[in-house]
Amino acid sequence: MQHPNRLWIVYLARAALFAAAVVMAVAPMLLATRDIAILTEFLSLLTIAIMWNLLAGYADIVSVGQHAFVGVGAYALFGFAAIAHVDPYLAIPLSALVALVVALPVMVIIFRLRTAYLAVGSWVVAETIMLAAGKLSAFGGGSGISLPVSVVRGFGSRVTERYATIYWIAFAVAALALVATWLLMRSRIGLGLTAMRDNEEGAGVVGVNLIGLRVLCFLWTAPFLGLAGAVITLQKLRVSPPASFSIIDWTVYVIFIVVIGGIGSFEGPIIGTVVFFLIREYLSEIGVWHFIILGVLSIAVVLIEPRGLWGLVRRLLPADVIPISRRRRVRR
Amino acid sequence: MGELANQIVQGVLVGGLYAMYAMGLSLSVGVMRFVNIAHGDLIVLFSFLILALIHATGIGALPATLMTLPIAFVGGYFLQRFLLQRVLGQGVLPIILVTFGLSIIIQNGLLGTFGADTRRVSGGGFETATLRIGGGINIGVLPLTIFIVAILMVLALDWLLYRTRLGARIRAVSDDPATANLVGLPSARVYATAMGIVGVTIAISAGFMSIWTNFDPTAGPSRLLIAFEAVVLGGLGSLWGTLVGGIILGVAQALGAQIDVSWQLLAGHIVFLVIFLARPEGLFPKY
């Protein structure tokens, strides 16, 4: 160990992370409605960021079309809850399932493209799905449609109650995404993914099943993105092609979050989402400039410290705050 | 029947513009092996530059476009030399992220400077002139000019890449940068020159696009997608293939628009995906 004296910082950070999780679990009892709404958005964006990081940071699938699955989840929720009159709580996991089913043909298409072309290829597919969603007249066509009041009331008759319920759903989804992906990264599969991140050819040579891992990661992310789409729809109470499939909200911001926070690390998306919300809260009044700042910042990160903010911090620390690699002590 | 034939002819001509968008992308994909996410935004950026030049000096669209050509070459050269070159050869992730950041910066820079309004440049009556050829087919002088220029661009780029010393250098660096360096080729400068040429194709397509279609600061991504589809359909690295790819997309969109205006874009994407699934290597793959 290089810095044994700094290990206390790691323990402190873990304690802070745990405390933050506990506070977030009971947030609706502590905060005002407006803050709850912002935290709900935070959790949805965090879920999407964790998934994009898994794809681009580890599995070498640099997709610019993951907003497609958020939109599919949104439309599936509306379809089950408002059209098929399924119990709204059941409609949420069903939208994850639909996103997974849609991911299969999408994967067949985009996996035929080599990595450099996959980015734009996935964007073409997302655009096609969005335009196709605009053709569904039961979903309001190109202009979209609001969730019926009966469905909305299923999550609470009073506004504050509803905000709290939707917040807890978002919290459950983000927690599931975080813990499940953490367990994945700690498994044998995660070991292969880390090897792939560090050296893809080398990983292939030592027997990591590259294609299998790519397929697994792609299918892993789709249901979580679908869940995020369902939560976002419950919060916005409306589906429409440009908003539900928003490339700005669910892909552009997410890429900035992961890149600035630190791509290819478990802590990166979490730090990135926090930084993004701080920037958004304090800089949103400067309009287009906050995009320009994010763009310049992300290019600077790629040029100067490709491992992002977390990469900078991690240099000073002896261990990961969220450990995904298991250390084996070597006897001498 | 005449109406259908007319739509197909119009689609073919639109394909010329699409091929123009795609030619620069084809070159950067073929030579530098990366997809520039900001490609469409650079086209829109130059359209705004042409618009600003016209407003500032009162010159016509053609001289304004010609004035931007050297700017585009130098811009492409420096973009490659001082930004893209630094992340080339480190895998695809950094280059995608850098061009992606660039795309967002250009879009929002244009929004901040010019506002969100939809713009168009006047071609001085040139854009409304048509030739009647009978059988219900009318050919606009502007689309025909664009189509002919697109063919000339393919010829010029083909000649440049396969008949000149510069082209031989570009191909050598593209095939194997390490060996090209060993035999004394300044690969960074060769890449930068290639990107300068890409810049010129961007400025030419921006000039024609600004007269023929409406554009706004967020119009870049749709141009990128069209250009990408034309490149992949045609087969990576094949310039004639790119032209054919553009024509296929133009015709698909024209026929889709016959059903309903909102089918126009969807039809283009669907035809792309179907052909891509059947022939992932494109119609005329070069490598």
Interface residues (C-beta under 8 A of the other chain):
Chain A: A56 D60 V62 V64 V108 I109 R112 L113 T115 A116 Y117 A119 V120 G121 W123 V124 V125 E127 T128 L131 A132 G134 K135 G142 I247 V252 I255 V259 I263 G287 V288 W289 F291 I292 L294 G295 V296 S298 I299 V302 L303 P306
Chain B: V29 R33 F34 V35 I37 L83 R86 V87 G91 V92 L93 P94 I95 I96 L97 V98 F100 G101 L102 I104 I105 Q107 N108 G109 L111 G112 P221 L224 L225 F228 E229 V232 S262 L265 L266 H269 I270 F272 L273 F276 L277 P280
